[in-house]
């Protein structure tokens, strides 16, 4: 007859069995998670991007960004995902090259690029949609290049080519209606158009900016146009006859409030010496030149994002006496304020770089990205604005841990 175990022994045996059960469950969970991570597209561990050029945020703590990766002396455009404290390259689908991305919800984004080198050489644009954690390939727009993408909703996106002729049969701008692409009729007239930015504030309302010229060798003039759901309607931009202005980015908080930024050669109405940054504001009827609290040097504004009709953030680089410093400006209503990034100067990072793209999910959450160099290594710079201050994160192609405090100042 087997003797009954004392109560203490039974307790110890039950504790050991519980511990073994817990450890086994954890091991199984880790194994399953690892298996899923290896099998699911977009979660395979890849080298970090060498630089970032366009960012779009699905929430204050989650963003996607397109950029460059240099590996084995080969350069390719990649897609990366940013979380609160990490940066990782992902491969969501069959695309070979990722040009641009736009997100409208935490579970919906669109990315444009090319499926192969041959497709890139023949300007065959491909597209993928991110929906509820999964990527799906769709037909791309029949335009020359998916350079500037803006989405108001999952049923309304605008994409514009960078270098096309105004009478091109392939069209200059295309609209996604939720199921297919439709080529938008070009602006009337024969000219060479360069589209560099777009922003959508409603399903049938987008602003497109760029430049146009009667021929490739002629002097270009600024181009702004509103898409109203059917056609592109050009909007004149105020300026001086003896001034050159080039627009580089636009962001609209509503159909009656947009900011367009660019570069201008000083004229009587432009408060700069030589070349400098210029800002225009759309009030629903026309563009106005905006007095901004700008630096005194040669200012190059790179990107702008408006969280709503009254709040926007601009990033750029100011060069004074040969020294470059990263700058940022915030608009709250009609009041501008300087909000210097943590990274003071790309020269302190032993190379040229800066913040070239910004996206604000709300008033207290903006993410700005760009390229830098550290000790000869290309690196992706990420800065976050929380409504009060900036914080910086850095990821390099070698994924080597870096102490930002040694490189900032």
Buried (B, 14 or more C-beta within 10 A) or exposed (E): EEEEEEEEEEEEEEEEEEEEEEEEEEEEEEEEEEEEEEEEEBBEEBBBBBBBBBBBBBEBBBBBBBBBBBEEEEEBBBBBBBEEEEBBBBBBBEBBBBBBBBBBBBBBBBBBBBBBEEBBEEBBBBBBBBEEEEBEBEEBBBBBBBBBBBBBBBEBBBBBBBEBBBBBEBBBBBBBEEEEBEBBEBBEEEBBBBBBBBBBBBBEBBBBBBBBBBEEEEEBBBBBBBBEEEEBEBBEBEBBEEBBBBBBBBBBBBBEBBBBBBBBBBBEEBBBEEBBBBBBBBEEEEBEBBEBEBBEBBBBBBBBBBBEBBBBBBBBBBBEEEEBBBBBBBBEEEEBEEBBBBBBBBEBBBBEBBBBBBBBBEBEBBBBBBBBBBEEBBBBBBBBBEBEEBEBBBBBBEEEEBEBEEBBE
